[in-house]
Amino acid sequence: MLRSIRSALVVTACAALQINAAAAAEQVIVATTGGAYEKALREAWFDPFTAKTGIEVVTVAATNAEMRAKAAAMVKTGNVSWDLYLQGEIQTASAQHMQAAENLSDFCKRFATRTDLAPDDCTAAGVRLVSNSTLLAYRSDAFGGAAPRTWADMWDLRKFPGGRSFPDFNDPWRVMAAALLADGVSPDKLFPLDIDRALAKLDTIRPAVSLWWKTGDQSMQGFRNREYVIGQIWLTRARALKAEGLPIAWSHAASFLVGDRIALIKNAPHRENALKLADYWLSTPAAQAKVCEALSCKPPSSEAVKLMSSQARADMPGGADSNAVVPDAKWINDNAALLLERWNAWVQ
């Protein structure tokens, strides 16, 4: 009798383990930059996907640099715990990216006939999440009605007094590019970047820089507490601040057009679920529209753009008043080590 009870307990325990294992398999692990960006993705994409498929979307937060380093290390050691990770458009154009990311060319074939998507919305390097911009944002209550529009205005401490903020991570081209434009370089002559001239121009504004931010959330906090009144930040973060009710405005005339992709890490533990999540994104214009309604980004699908409000369409990158600079991704990737070396020596 005791033996029968023990056998029954073992069978029950094994069944429970199998159920738990099956449940655990129905998930996908996504690395994002967290904060307001992830919140928008969660509400518009992750949660509806889970409701439809039963696949749980588990997120981990990291900076883009941390994601690159972690993904490379996981693939190298064979201990891969993520499935998808967020990367900037420029980084995904590098040879280093494809050492950690799975080639999605075969996956992308299913979208080849989609007329609402651009040919590069799905590439070997990853699925385009959104098109966005890095731009000049400011508190509209700081200058008595005056509005800074250009990078030269950001350097004009007399007309626009107050603290400044810039990013400080291993992607310094956008700060140098802003400095060069402020110094009078024509946008069509911006690349290759004149690093010496850029750093010399940055010397003139350095005393006014209140924060060299590392993450998107950091870039927002200083605006909330008035630590600075002008900053170079992502449009998605500026829009999130405005949605909080803060007097935040921005200038498309001082912007760089960038984008984000979702990449599939090699040997992802939940590969098929990850591809289902990526497919859901490109196949669901309503999800794309909801994200970009919240963050003022441009979605991949033209059908998604049609679903957005007129105000959101006006706010998104590439609007009628936009003079956005498209960065030279090849030059930036070819000179990434030099840019970072010079930047780190200067910013210390």
MARMARRO-822427 format. One record per residue (C-alpha): residue number from 1; chain; residue in three letters; x, y, z. Coordinates in pm, whole numbers. Example, Ala and Ser with C-alpha at 12.3 -4.5 7.8 and 13.67 -1.06 7.14 Angstrom:
2
<node resi="1" chain="A" resn="ALA" u="1230" v="-450" w="780"/>
<node resi="2" chain="A" resn="SER" u="1367" v="-106" w="714"/>
//
This chain:
348
<node resi="1" chain="A" resn="MET" u="0" v="0" w="0"/>
<node resi="2" chain="A" resn="LEU" u="279" v="241" w="99"/>
<node resi="3" chain="A" resn="ARG" u="465" v="154" w="-218"/>
<node resi="4" chain="A" resn="SER" u="155" v="235" w="-425"/>
<node resi="5" chain="A" resn="ILE" u="116" v="570" w="-252"/>
<node resi="6" chain="A" resn="ARG" u="481" v="651" w="-314"/>
<node resi="7" chain="A" resn="SER" u="448" v="554" w="-679"/>
<node resi="8" chain="A" resn="ALA" u="140" v="771" w="-714"/>
<node resi="9" chain="A" resn="LEU" u="323" v="1065" w="-558"/>
<node resi="10" chain="A" resn="VAL" u="617" v="1020" w="-794"/>
<node resi="11" chain="A" resn="VAL" u="383" v="1006" w="-1095"/>
<node resi="12" chain="A" resn="THR" u="200" v="1318" w="-972"/>
<node resi="13" chain="A" resn="ALA" u="526" v="1501" w="-915"/>
<node resi="14" chain="A" resn="CYS" u="657" v="1409" w="-1258"/>
<node resi="15" chain="A" resn="ALA" u="332" v="1523" w="-1418"/>
<node resi="16" chain="A" resn="ALA" u="353" v="1853" w="-1232"/>
<node resi="17" chain="A" resn="LEU" u="710" v="1903" w="-1350"/>
<node resi="18" chain="A" resn="GLN" u="606" v="1831" w="-1707"/>
<node resi="19" chain="A" resn="ILE" u="321" v="2081" w="-1681"/>
<node resi="20" chain="A" resn="ASN" u="551" v="2343" w="-1531"/>
<node resi="21" chain="A" resn="ALA" u="811" v="2278" w="-1801"/>
<node resi="22" chain="A" resn="ALA" u="547" v="2314" w="-2070"/>
<node resi="23" chain="A" resn="ALA" u="420" v="2635" w="-1913"/>
<node resi="24" chain="A" resn="ALA" u="774" v="2771" w="-1888"/>
<node resi="25" chain="A" resn="ALA" u="829" v="2693" w="-2256"/>
<node resi="26" chain="A" resn="GLU" u="533" v="2913" w="-2353"/>
<node resi="27" chain="A" resn="GLN" u="721" v="3236" w="-2308"/>
<node resi="28" chain="A" resn="VAL" u="961" v="3463" w="-2488"/>
<node resi="29" chain="A" resn="ILE" u="1237" v="3670" w="-2327"/>
<node resi="30" chain="A" resn="VAL" u="1285" v="4021" w="-2467"/>
<node resi="31" chain="A" resn="ALA" u="1556" v="4269" w="-2367"/>
<node resi="32" chain="A" resn="THR" u="1437" v="4631" w="-2388"/>
<node resi="33" chain="A" resn="THR" u="1555" v="4970" w="-2265"/>
<node resi="34" chain="A" resn="GLY" u="1276" v="4977" w="-2005"/>
<node resi="35" chain="A" resn="GLY" u="1079" v="5277" w="-1879"/>
<node resi="36" chain="A" resn="ALA" u="819" v="5458" w="-2088"/>
<node resi="37" chain="A" resn="TYR" u="933" v="5285" w="-2406"/>
<node resi="38" chain="A" resn="GLU" u="879" v="4938" w="-2264"/>
<node resi="39" chain="A" resn="LYS" u="548" v="5044" w="-2110"/>
<node resi="40" chain="A" resn="ALA" u="417" v="5142" w="-2452"/>
<node resi="41" chain="A" resn="LEU" u="538" v="4815" w="-2604"/>
<node resi="42" chain="A" resn="ARG" u="383" v="4619" w="-2320"/>
<node resi="43" chain="A" resn="GLU" u="40" v="4777" w="-2354"/>
<node resi="44" chain="A" resn="ALA" u="19" v="4777" w="-2734"/>
<node resi="45" chain="A" resn="TRP" u="218" v="4470" w="-2834"/>
<node resi="46" chain="A" resn="PHE" u="327" v="4230" w="-2561"/>
<node resi="47" chain="A" resn="ASP" u="2" v="4197" w="-2364"/>
<node resi="48" chain="A" resn="PRO" u="-227" v="4167" w="-2670"/>
<node resi="49" chain="A" resn="PHE" u="11" v="3904" w="-2812"/>
<node resi="50" chain="A" resn="THR" u="-9" v="3708" w="-2487"/>
<node resi="51" chain="A" resn="ALA" u="-388" v="3734" w="-2484"/>
<node resi="52" chain="A" resn="LYS" u="-404" v="3595" w="-2837"/>
<node resi="53" chain="A" resn="THR" u="-139" v="3321" w="-2813"/>
<node resi="54" chain="A" resn="GLY" u="-98" v="3238" w="-2443"/>
<node resi="55" chain="A" resn="ILE" u="276" v="3304" w="-2479"/>
<node resi="56" chain="A" resn="GLU" u="407" v="3518" w="-2194"/>
<node resi="57" chain="A" resn="VAL" u="642" v="3801" w="-2283"/>
<node resi="58" chain="A" resn="VAL" u="908" v="3835" w="-2014"/>
<node resi="59" chain="A" resn="THR" u="1123" v="4148" w="-2032"/>
<node resi="60" chain="A" resn="VAL" u="1465" v="4239" w="-1898"/>
<node resi="61" chain="A" resn="ALA" u="1591" v="4596" w="-1900"/>
<node resi="62" chain="A" resn="ALA" u="1936" v="4705" w="-2017"/>
<node resi="63" chain="A" resn="THR" u="2104" v="4981" w="-2213"/>
<node resi="64" chain="A" resn="ASN" u="2176" v="4921" w="-2581"/>
<node resi="65" chain="A" resn="ALA" u="2546" v="4883" w="-2504"/>
<node resi="66" chain="A" resn="GLU" u="2473" v="4630" w="-2230"/>
<node resi="67" chain="A" resn="MET" u="2250" v="4435" w="-2468"/>
<node resi="68" chain="A" resn="ARG" u="2522" v="4415" w="-2730"/>
<node resi="69" chain="A" resn="ALA" u="2781" v="4300" w="-2480"/>
<node resi="70" chain="A" resn="LYS" u="2547" v="4051" w="-2313"/>
<node resi="71" chain="A" resn="ALA" u="2424" v="3903" w="-2642"/>
<node resi="72" chain="A" resn="ALA" u="2779" v="3857" w="-2768"/>
<node resi="73" chain="A" resn="ALA" u="2885" v="3694" w="-2442"/>
<node resi="74" chain="A" resn="MET" u="2587" v="3458" w="-2432"/>
<node resi="75" chain="A" resn="VAL" u="2646" v="3340" w="-2788"/>
<node resi="76" chain="A" resn="LYS" u="3018" v="3296" w="-2726"/>
<node resi="77" chain="A" resn="THR" u="2967" v="3087" w="-2412"/>
<node resi="78" chain="A" resn="GLY" u="2666" v="2897" w="-2546"/>
<node resi="79" chain="A" resn="ASN" u="2460" v="3004" w="-2245"/>
<node resi="80" chain="A" resn="VAL" u="2179" v="3195" w="-2416"/>
<node resi="81" chain="A" resn="SER" u="1889" v="3307" w="-2196"/>
<node resi="82" chain="A" resn="TRP" u="1737" v="3584" w="-2413"/>
<node resi="83" chain="A" resn="ASP" u="1537" v="3550" w="-2733"/>
<node resi="84" chain="A" resn="LEU" u="1499" v="3902" w="-2872"/>
<node resi="85" chain="A" resn="TYR" u="1687" v="4221" w="-2797"/>
<node resi="86" chain="A" resn="LEU" u="1649" v="4583" w="-2900"/>
<node resi="87" chain="A" resn="GLN" u="1919" v="4756" w="-3104"/>
<node resi="88" chain="A" resn="GLY" u="1958" v="5081" w="-3290"/>
<node resi="89" chain="A" resn="GLU" u="1945" v="5086" w="-3670"/>
<node resi="90" chain="A" resn="ILE" u="2309" v="5187" w="-3698"/>
<node resi="91" chain="A" resn="GLN" u="2433" v="4909" w="-3471"/>
<node resi="92" chain="A" resn="THR" u="2238" v="4644" w="-3661"/>
<node resi="93" chain="A" resn="ALA" u="2415" v="4754" w="-3979"/>
<node resi="94" chain="A" resn="SER" u="2752" v="4647" w="-3837"/>
<node resi="95" chain="A" resn="ALA" u="2934" v="4319" w="-3900"/>
<node resi="96" chain="A" resn="GLN" u="2963" v="4266" w="-3525"/>
<node resi="97" chain="A" resn="HIS" u="2585" v="4257" w="-3491"/>
<node resi="98" chain="A" resn="MET" u="2549" v="3950" w="-3712"/>
<node resi="99" chain="A" resn="GLN" u="2797" v="3759" w="-3496"/>
<node resi="100" chain="A" resn="ALA" u="2533" v="3748" w="-3221"/>
<node resi="101" chain="A" resn="ALA" u="2209" v="3783" w="-3418"/>
<node resi="102" chain="A" resn="GLU" u="2042" v="3511" w="-3622"/>
<node resi="103" chain="A" resn="ASN" u="1998" v="3587" w="-3992"/>
<node resi="104" chain="A" resn="LEU" u="1626" v="3650" w="-4049"/>
<node resi="105" chain="A" resn="SER" u="1631" v="3645" w="-4429"/>
<node resi="106" chain="A" resn="ASP" u="1412" v="3334" w="-4452"/>
<node resi="107" chain="A" resn="PHE" u="1167" v="3470" w="-4194"/>
<node resi="108" chain="A" resn="CYS" u="1140" v="3799" w="-4385"/>
<node resi="109" chain="A" resn="LYS" u="1025" v="3626" w="-4706"/>
<node resi="110" chain="A" resn="ARG" u="670" v="3605" w="-4568"/>
<node resi="111" chain="A" resn="PHE" u="643" v="3986" w="-4581"/>
<node resi="112" chain="A" resn="ALA" u="777" v="4028" w="-4934"/>
<node resi="113" chain="A" resn="THR" u="433" v="4095" w="-5084"/>
<node resi="114" chain="A" resn="ARG" u="318" v="4338" w="-4815"/>
<node resi="115" chain="A" resn="THR" u="264" v="4672" w="-4989"/>
<node resi="116" chain="A" resn="ASP" u="225" v="4858" w="-4658"/>
<node resi="117" chain="A" resn="LEU" u="578" v="4767" w="-4550"/>
<node resi="118" chain="A" resn="ALA" u="908" v="4897" w="-4688"/>
<node resi="119" chain="A" resn="PRO" u="1155" v="4635" w="-4817"/>
<node resi="120" chain="A" resn="ASP" u="1392" v="4702" w="-4527"/>
<node resi="121" chain="A" resn="ASP" u="1129" v="4673" w="-4252"/>
<node resi="122" chain="A" resn="CYS" u="1240" v="4311" w="-4220"/>
<node resi="123" chain="A" resn="THR" u="1603" v="4230" w="-4296"/>
<node resi="124" chain="A" resn="ALA" u="1867" v="3977" w="-4207"/>
<node resi="125" chain="A" resn="ALA" u="1964" v="4197" w="-3911"/>
<node resi="126" chain="A" resn="GLY" u="1619" v="4221" w="-3754"/>
<node resi="127" chain="A" resn="VAL" u="1265" v="4353" w="-3766"/>
<node resi="128" chain="A" resn="ARG" u="1215" v="4729" w="-3768"/>
<node resi="129" chain="A" resn="LEU" u="1039" v="4829" w="-3450"/>
<node resi="130" chain="A" resn="VAL" u="997" v="5203" w="-3511"/>
<node resi="131" chain="A" resn="SER" u="1164" v="5495" w="-3680"/>
<node resi="132" chain="A" resn="ASN" u="1251" v="5763" w="-3431"/>
<node resi="133" chain="A" resn="SER" u="1471" v="6066" w="-3391"/>
<node resi="134" chain="A" resn="THR" u="1724" v="6205" w="-3149"/>
<node resi="135" chain="A" resn="LEU" u="1652" v="6574" w="-3118"/>
<node resi="136" chain="A" resn="LEU" u="1656" v="6896" w="-2922"/>
<node resi="137" chain="A" resn="ALA" u="1385" v="6900" w="-2654"/>
<node resi="138" chain="A" resn="TYR" u="1318" v="7178" w="-2407"/>
<node resi="139" chain="A" resn="ARG" u="1087" v="7306" w="-2136"/>
<node resi="140" chain="A" resn="SER" u="848" v="7546" w="-2308"/>
<node resi="141" chain="A" resn="ASP" u="803" v="7742" w="-1983"/>
<node resi="142" chain="A" resn="ALA" u="1172" v="7827" w="-1953"/>
<node resi="143" chain="A" resn="PHE" u="1234" v="8110" w="-2201"/>
<node resi="144" chain="A" resn="GLY" u="943" v="8349" w="-2181"/>
<node resi="145" chain="A" resn="GLY" u="783" v="8223" w="-2498"/>
<node resi="146" chain="A" resn="ALA" u="1102" v="8195" w="-2703"/>
<node resi="147" chain="A" resn="ALA" u="1160" v="7857" w="-2864"/>
<node resi="148" chain="A" resn="PRO" u="1502" v="7708" w="-2947"/>
<node resi="149" chain="A" resn="ARG" u="1492" v="7543" w="-3290"/>
<node resi="150" chain="A" resn="THR" u="1847" v="7462" w="-3394"/>
<node resi="151" chain="A" resn="TRP" u="2159" v="7311" w="-3240"/>
<node resi="152" chain="A" resn="ALA" u="2309" v="7660" w="-3252"/>
<node resi="153" chain="A" resn="ASP" u="2025" v="7768" w="-3021"/>
<node resi="154" chain="A" resn="MET" u="2124" v="7495" w="-2777"/>
<node resi="155" chain="A" resn="TRP" u="2471" v="7651" w="-2759"/>
<node resi="156" chain="A" resn="ASP" u="2326" v="8002" w="-2713"/>
<node resi="157" chain="A" resn="LEU" u="2340" v="8032" w="-2334"/>
<node resi="158" chain="A" resn="ARG" u="2256" v="8403" w="-2338"/>
<node resi="159" chain="A" resn="LYS" u="1930" v="8373" w="-2530"/>
<node resi="160" chain="A" resn="PHE" u="1837" v="8036" w="-2379"/>
<node resi="161" chain="A" resn="PRO" u="1992" v="8020" w="-2030"/>
<node resi="162" chain="A" resn="GLY" u="1982" v="7711" w="-1810"/>
<node resi="163" chain="A" resn="GLY" u="2119" v="7360" w="-1776"/>
<node resi="164" chain="A" resn="ARG" u="2180" v="7128" w="-2067"/>
<node resi="165" chain="A" resn="SER" u="2188" v="6750" w="-2106"/>
<node resi="166" chain="A" resn="PHE" u="2348" v="6515" w="-2357"/>
<node resi="167" chain="A" resn="PRO" u="2383" v="6138" w="-2381"/>
<node resi="168" chain="A" resn="ASP" u="2702" v="5966" w="-2269"/>
<node resi="169" chain="A" resn="PHE" u="2714" v="5608" w="-2388"/>
<node resi="170" chain="A" resn="ASN" u="2923" v="5422" w="-2642"/>
<node resi="171" chain="A" resn="ASP" u="2751" v="5586" w="-2940"/>
<node resi="172" chain="A" resn="PRO" u="2885" v="5945" w="-2930"/>
<node resi="173" chain="A" resn="TRP" u="2839" v="6040" w="-3295"/>
<node resi="174" chain="A" resn="ARG" u="2509" v="6222" w="-3231"/>
<node resi="175" chain="A" resn="VAL" u="2660" v="6457" w="-2973"/>
<node resi="176" chain="A" resn="MET" u="2955" v="6536" w="-3199"/>
<node resi="177" chain="A" resn="ALA" u="2723" v="6584" w="-3496"/>
<node resi="178" chain="A" resn="ALA" u="2508" v="6831" w="-3301"/>
<node resi="179" chain="A" resn="ALA" u="2820" v="7026" w="-3204"/>
<node resi="180" chain="A" resn="LEU" u="2934" v="7048" w="-3565"/>
<node resi="181" chain="A" resn="LEU" u="2593" v="7166" w="-3685"/>
<node resi="182" chain="A" resn="ALA" u="2594" v="7426" w="-3406"/>
<node resi="183" chain="A" resn="ASP" u="2935" v="7537" w="-3531"/>
<node resi="184" chain="A" resn="GLY" u="2802" v="7602" w="-3878"/>
<node resi="185" chain="A" resn="VAL" u="2875" v="7280" w="-4065"/>
<node resi="186" chain="A" resn="SER" u="2622" v="7215" w="-4340"/>
<node resi="187" chain="A" resn="PRO" u="2418" v="6895" w="-4294"/>
<node resi="188" chain="A" resn="ASP" u="2532" v="6763" w="-4632"/>
<node resi="189" chain="A" resn="LYS" u="2896" v="6807" w="-4525"/>
<node resi="190" chain="A" resn="LEU" u="2853" v="6655" w="-4179"/>
<node resi="191" chain="A" resn="PHE" u="3009" v="6316" w="-4252"/>
<node resi="192" chain="A" resn="PRO" u="3284" v="6223" w="-4210"/>
<node resi="193" chain="A" resn="LEU" u="3269" v="6392" w="-3871"/>
<node resi="194" chain="A" resn="ASP" u="3545" v="6639" w="-3788"/>
<node resi="195" chain="A" resn="ILE" u="3610" v="6503" w="-3438"/>
<node resi="196" chain="A" resn="ASP" u="3859" v="6774" w="-3335"/>
<node resi="197" chain="A" resn="ARG" u="3622" v="7053" w="-3433"/>
<node resi="198" chain="A" resn="ALA" u="3329" v="6882" w="-3261"/>
<node resi="199" chain="A" resn="LEU" u="3511" v="6842" w="-2931"/>
<node resi="200" chain="A" resn="ALA" u="3634" v="7200" w="-2944"/>
<node resi="201" chain="A" resn="LYS" u="3274" v="7319" w="-2984"/>
<node resi="202" chain="A" resn="LEU" u="3164" v="7093" w="-2699"/>
<node resi="203" chain="A" resn="ASP" u="3429" v="7257" w="-2478"/>
<node resi="204" chain="A" resn="THR" u="3231" v="7580" w="-2502"/>
<node resi="205" chain="A" resn="ILE" u="2909" v="7432" w="-2362"/>
<node resi="206" chain="A" resn="ARG" u="3052" v="7181" w="-2118"/>
<node resi="207" chain="A" resn="PRO" u="3017" v="7403" w="-1805"/>
<node resi="208" chain="A" resn="ALA" u="2641" v="7426" w="-1868"/>
<node resi="209" chain="A" resn="VAL" u="2587" v="7050" w="-1901"/>
<node resi="210" chain="A" resn="SER" u="2403" v="6934" w="-1589"/>
<node resi="211" chain="A" resn="LEU" u="2377" v="6569" w="-1689"/>
<node resi="212" chain="A" resn="TRP" u="2546" v="6329" w="-1926"/>
<node resi="213" chain="A" resn="TRP" u="2271" v="6069" w="-1929"/>
<node resi="214" chain="A" resn="LYS" u="2319" v="5696" w="-1969"/>
<node resi="215" chain="A" resn="THR" u="1958" v="5577" w="-2010"/>
<node resi="216" chain="A" resn="GLY" u="1633" v="5706" w="-2153"/>
<node resi="217" chain="A" resn="ASP" u="1480" v="5726" w="-1806"/>
<node resi="218" chain="A" resn="GLN" u="1770" v="5941" w="-1686"/>
<node resi="219" chain="A" resn="SER" u="1721" v="6176" w="-1979"/>
<node resi="220" chain="A" resn="MET" u="1362" v="6236" w="-1867"/>
<node resi="221" chain="A" resn="GLN" u="1414" v="6285" w="-1495"/>
<node resi="222" chain="A" resn="GLY" u="1617" v="6604" w="-1523"/>
<node resi="223" chain="A" resn="PHE" u="1337" v="6773" w="-1716"/>
<node resi="224" chain="A" resn="ARG" u="1092" v="6678" w="-1443"/>
<node resi="225" chain="A" resn="ASN" u="1297" v="6839" w="-1166"/>
<node resi="226" chain="A" resn="ARG" u="1430" v="7128" w="-1382"/>
<node resi="227" chain="A" resn="GLU" u="1790" v="7011" w="-1349"/>
<node resi="228" chain="A" resn="TYR" u="1817" v="7124" w="-1711"/>
<node resi="229" chain="A" resn="VAL" u="1588" v="7301" w="-1957"/>
<node resi="230" chain="A" resn="ILE" u="1730" v="7185" w="-2293"/>
<node resi="231" chain="A" resn="GLY" u="1851" v="6838" w="-2380"/>
<node resi="232" chain="A" resn="GLN" u="1939" v="6607" w="-2662"/>
<node resi="233" chain="A" resn="ILE" u="1705" v="6312" w="-2611"/>
<node resi="234" chain="A" resn="TRP" u="1500" v="6059" w="-2804"/>
<node resi="235" chain="A" resn="LEU" u="1171" v="6184" w="-2939"/>
<node resi="236" chain="A" resn="THR" u="997" v="5885" w="-2780"/>
<node resi="237" chain="A" resn="ARG" u="1110" v="6008" w="-2438"/>
<node resi="238" chain="A" resn="ALA" u="1017" v="6369" w="-2508"/>
<node resi="239" chain="A" resn="ARG" u="669" v="6258" w="-2610"/>
<node resi="240" chain="A" resn="ALA" u="636" v="6049" w="-2295"/>
<node resi="241" chain="A" resn="LEU" u="722" v="6356" w="-2084"/>
<node resi="242" chain="A" resn="LYS" u="459" v="6558" w="-2265"/>
<node resi="243" chain="A" resn="ALA" u="205" v="6282" w="-2199"/>
<node resi="244" chain="A" resn="GLU" u="284" v="6319" w="-1828"/>
<node resi="245" chain="A" resn="GLY" u="165" v="6680" w="-1851"/>
<node resi="246" chain="A" resn="LEU" u="507" v="6846" w="-1846"/>
<node resi="247" chain="A" resn="PRO" u="559" v="7160" w="-2059"/>
<node resi="248" chain="A" resn="ILE" u="791" v="6984" w="-2303"/>
<node resi="249" chain="A" resn="ALA" u="838" v="7076" w="-2667"/>
<node resi="250" chain="A" resn="TRP" u="1092" v="6978" w="-2931"/>
<node resi="251" chain="A" resn="SER" u="1232" v="7081" w="-3266"/>
<node resi="252" chain="A" resn="HIS" u="1235" v="6853" w="-3570"/>
<node resi="253" chain="A" resn="ALA" u="1470" v="7108" w="-3724"/>
<node resi="254" chain="A" resn="ALA" u="1739" v="6986" w="-3485"/>
<node resi="255" chain="A" resn="SER" u="1710" v="6613" w="-3518"/>
<node resi="256" chain="A" resn="PHE" u="1878" v="6296" w="-3640"/>
<node resi="257" chain="A" resn="LEU" u="1664" v="6026" w="-3794"/>
<node resi="258" chain="A" resn="VAL" u="1734" v="5690" w="-3634"/>
<node resi="259" chain="A" resn="GLY" u="1547" v="5366" w="-3582"/>
<node resi="260" chain="A" resn="ASP" u="1520" v="5061" w="-3362"/>
<node resi="261" chain="A" resn="ARG" u="1514" v="4696" w="-3459"/>
<node resi="262" chain="A" resn="ILE" u="1432" v="4380" w="-3270"/>
<node resi="263" chain="A" resn="ALA" u="1699" v="4116" w="-3330"/>
<node resi="264" chain="A" resn="LEU" u="1679" v="3742" w="-3268"/>
<node resi="265" chain="A" resn="ILE" u="1978" v="3613" w="-3075"/>
<node resi="266" chain="A" resn="LYS" u="2149" v="3301" w="-3209"/>
<node resi="267" chain="A" resn="ASN" u="2038" v="2979" w="-3038"/>
<node resi="268" chain="A" resn="ALA" u="1749" v="3157" w="-2867"/>
<node resi="269" chain="A" resn="PRO" u="1580" v="2920" w="-2617"/>
<node resi="270" chain="A" resn="HIS" u="1229" v="3015" w="-2734"/>
<node resi="271" chain="A" resn="ARG" u="1307" v="3078" w="-3099"/>
<node resi="272" chain="A" resn="GLU" u="969" v="2989" w="-3244"/>
<node resi="273" chain="A" resn="ASN" u="783" v="3200" w="-2989"/>
<node resi="274" chain="A" resn="ALA" u="1019" v="3489" w="-3064"/>
<node resi="275" chain="A" resn="LEU" u="942" v="3465" w="-3436"/>
<node resi="276" chain="A" resn="LYS" u="570" v="3458" w="-3357"/>
<node resi="277" chain="A" resn="LEU" u="610" v="3779" w="-3155"/>
<node resi="278" chain="A" resn="ALA" u="803" v="3946" w="-3438"/>
<node resi="279" chain="A" resn="ASP" u="543" v="3830" w="-3691"/>
<node resi="280" chain="A" resn="TYR" u="263" v="3967" w="-3473"/>
<node resi="281" chain="A" resn="TRP" u="431" v="4308" w="-3467"/>
<node resi="282" chain="A" resn="LEU" u="468" v="4343" w="-3842"/>
<node resi="283" chain="A" resn="SER" u="125" v="4189" w="-3903"/>
<node resi="284" chain="A" resn="THR" u="-68" v="4410" w="-3659"/>
<node resi="285" chain="A" resn="PRO" u="-83" v="4775" w="-3770"/>
<node resi="286" chain="A" resn="ALA" u="-311" v="4857" w="-3475"/>
<node resi="287" chain="A" resn="ALA" u="-35" v="4760" w="-3229"/>
<node resi="288" chain="A" resn="GLN" u="220" v="4970" w="-3418"/>
<node resi="289" chain="A" resn="ALA" u="-18" v="5266" w="-3426"/>
<node resi="290" chain="A" resn="LYS" u="-84" v="5248" w="-3052"/>
<node resi="291" chain="A" resn="VAL" u="289" v="5246" w="-2971"/>
<node resi="292" chain="A" resn="CYS" u="362" v="5542" w="-3196"/>
<node resi="293" chain="A" resn="GLU" u="54" v="5729" w="-3079"/>
<node resi="294" chain="A" resn="ALA" u="209" v="5718" w="-2733"/>
<node resi="295" chain="A" resn="LEU" u="570" v="5782" w="-2834"/>
<node resi="296" chain="A" resn="SER" u="553" v="5999" w="-3148"/>
<node resi="297" chain="A" resn="CYS" u="747" v="5745" w="-3350"/>
<node resi="298" chain="A" resn="LYS" u="688" v="5635" w="-3708"/>
<node resi="299" chain="A" resn="PRO" u="560" v="5276" w="-3737"/>
<node resi="300" chain="A" resn="PRO" u="676" v="5036" w="-4009"/>
<node resi="301" chain="A" resn="SER" u="334" v="4990" w="-4169"/>
<node resi="302" chain="A" resn="SER" u="174" v="5267" w="-4373"/>
<node resi="303" chain="A" resn="GLU" u="-160" v="5124" w="-4259"/>
<node resi="304" chain="A" resn="ALA" u="-54" v="5192" w="-3899"/>
<node resi="305" chain="A" resn="VAL" u="18" v="5555" w="-3985"/>
<node resi="306" chain="A" resn="LYS" u="-339" v="5591" w="-4111"/>
<node resi="307" chain="A" resn="LEU" u="-469" v="5470" w="-3773"/>
<node resi="308" chain="A" resn="MET" u="-283" v="5739" w="-3580"/>
<node resi="309" chain="A" resn="SER" u="-434" v="6072" w="-3484"/>
<node resi="310" chain="A" resn="SER" u="-352" v="6380" w="-3689"/>
<node resi="311" chain="A" resn="GLN" u="-152" v="6520" w="-3396"/>
<node resi="312" chain="A" resn="ALA" u="54" v="6202" w="-3361"/>
<node resi="313" chain="A" resn="ARG" u="125" v="6201" w="-3734"/>
<node resi="314" chain="A" resn="ALA" u="238" v="6564" w="-3713"/>
<node resi="315" chain="A" resn="ASP" u="466" v="6486" w="-3418"/>
<node resi="316" chain="A" resn="MET" u="635" v="6180" w="-3568"/>
<node resi="317" chain="A" resn="PRO" u="975" v="6199" w="-3741"/>
<node resi="318" chain="A" resn="GLY" u="968" v="6302" w="-4104"/>
<node resi="319" chain="A" resn="GLY" u="686" v="6554" w="-4059"/>
<node resi="320" chain="A" resn="ALA" u="639" v="6860" w="-4274"/>
<node resi="321" chain="A" resn="ASP" u="872" v="7075" w="-4062"/>
<node resi="322" chain="A" resn="SER" u="1144" v="6814" w="-4037"/>
<node resi="323" chain="A" resn="ASN" u="1502" v="6879" w="-4141"/>
<node resi="324" chain="A" resn="ALA" u="1621" v="6555" w="-3987"/>
<node resi="325" chain="A" resn="VAL" u="1974" v="6447" w="-4069"/>
<node resi="326" chain="A" resn="VAL" u="2014" v="6084" w="-4174"/>
<node resi="327" chain="A" resn="PRO" u="2343" v="5962" w="-4024"/>
<node resi="328" chain="A" resn="ASP" u="2605" v="5779" w="-4230"/>
<node resi="329" chain="A" resn="ALA" u="2578" v="5435" w="-4069"/>
<node resi="330" chain="A" resn="LYS" u="2873" v="5289" w="-4259"/>
<node resi="331" chain="A" resn="TRP" u="3109" v="5569" w="-4156"/>
<node resi="332" chain="A" resn="ILE" u="2992" v="5549" w="-3795"/>
<node resi="333" chain="A" resn="ASN" u="3043" v="5172" w="-3779"/>
<node resi="334" chain="A" resn="ASP" u="3380" v="5188" w="-3957"/>
<node resi="335" chain="A" resn="ASN" u="3500" v="5452" w="-3709"/>
<node resi="336" chain="A" resn="ALA" u="3320" v="5335" w="-3395"/>
<node resi="337" chain="A" resn="ALA" u="3639" v="5251" w="-3203"/>
<node resi="338" chain="A" resn="LEU" u="3802" v="5586" w="-3282"/>
<node resi="339" chain="A" resn="LEU" u="3486" v="5780" w="-3195"/>
<node resi="340" chain="A" resn="LEU" u="3458" v="5605" w="-2860"/>
<node resi="341" chain="A" resn="GLU" u="3827" v="5645" w="-2779"/>
<node resi="342" chain="A" resn="ARG" u="3821" v="6018" w="-2846"/>
<node resi="343" chain="A" resn="TRP" u="3489" v="6061" w="-2665"/>
<node resi="344" chain="A" resn="ASN" u="3595" v="5875" w="-2351"/>
<node resi="345" chain="A" resn="ALA" u="3918" v="6076" w="-2333"/>
<node resi="346" chain="A" resn="TRP" u="3721" v="6402" w="-2360"/>
<node resi="347" chain="A" resn="VAL" u="3422" v="6331" w="-2137"/>
<node resi="348" chain="A" resn="GLN" u="3620" v="6206" w="-1834"/>
//
